[in-house]
Amino acid sequence: MSMRPSVDRALSLPRAGARIAVAALALWLAGCAGPPPQRPVAPAPGPSASAAWPTPRAAAPAPLVGAGVRLQAASWGDLPGWAQDDFSGVWQALRRDCSATLPPAMVAVCARAAAVPADDVAAQRAFFQTEFQPWRVLPAGGSADSGLITGYYEPVLHGSLTRAWPYVVPVWGLPDDLQPLPAPGPDGVSAQRVAWRDGQRVTAPYWSRAQIQSDPAAQAQLDRNVVVWLDDPVDALFLQVQGSGLVRLPDGRLLRLSYAGNNGWPYQSVGRWLLDTGRVQGTVTMQVIRAWAQLHPDEVPQLLAANPRVVFFRAEPAADPQRGPVGALGVPLTAMRSVAVDKSMLRLGLPLWLSTTLPPPDQPATPSNGVAWNALVFAQDVGSAITGAIRADVFTGTGDAAGALAGRMQSPGRIWVLLPAGG
């Protein structure tokens, strides 16, 4: 949401960056089930190829994959389900890709894409087969041939611009005294507070979540930059996990919240805390966390404090709620076509082929009940929990249905990167 500059999509993160996204959710917790076998319908692409095609900006030359990736040449026939993908939303996602700063080779591809009709799936599939070469993504230093595929989404919450019951849970904007550090200090914190006392500049590690909860002065300092007040602390938790969200105000207006930064503390899994303290057993999902919080309201502050990371947001009117949050590539995300990746492994803006499974609705994921899901997607976001060569976090969309899907996505999967055939 962003994974967003770098969506720490997990309460710490968060993704439109850095997500941890629900990906994180799944990581947080002990495991997740999977979404329905039918993928949600993405917004329709533009009406025709003649519509103005975005002109991408060329980034400085750099490797398209990182040192941690080993590429294995593949053919289009090696891609499971390549001929069966219906390409819904693909052209929209590509157009959005082409409005960003991309590797020089992708700029040339975007220029040629302008001649392809937006409603001709056969021509689009042929375009990819002409313009790209598939390569199997494998870790450089290991033998594993599959990784983890998870999901994240954009929640729709209820809030107010003024503090009045029940809207008493603050969502903070970026603090004026927060200064990110180039690397974590000895305490593992990568941000500091900057203040002036008696004419002297004074710094200290930024407050953790527990410190903020126990210090009224810290709360008052942060409350100077509240962007919106929510009605549920668990909703605020999930907002930070995703890294972006929509907030419906009492008058019906919508705000879109986007990741702006974090307090520099490393993320700690809230779901893991529930398991380690014996408060729950078995698989932990978003639904389990919410149910536990409703049954134990007095322990919710302790639950939240288990994760020291705090995420800060920026807010703007959501003129087009269906547009999707903006990811780390700087373009709106497309449901089921945008993914967060480890950008040290795969360059943002590249098309990928994912092959994984989705569990049946309302059932936990098991090795035997997965339904095959293969899709052309685009690396358009990042997330703090999204690390490694064979790792992707799928943006499932906006709202409760997308959240139910994302919260249960956690399956092994394989990835192919599609590199421009001309180099």
PyMOL commands that set and color helices and strands:
alter all, ss='L'
color gray80, all
select helices_A, chain A and resi 22-28+76-78+82-84+90-97+104-113+121-131+209-214+216-225+233-242+270-276+286-295+297-305+321-323+400-407
alter helices_A, ss='H'
color red, helices_A
select strands_A, chain A and resi 57-58+69-73+101-102+132-139+147-154+156-160+169-172+178-180+191-197+200-205+226-230+244-248+254-262+311-317+338-340+351-358+371-381+391-398+410-420
alter strands_A, ss='S'
color yellow, strands_A
deselect
rebuild
show_as cartoon
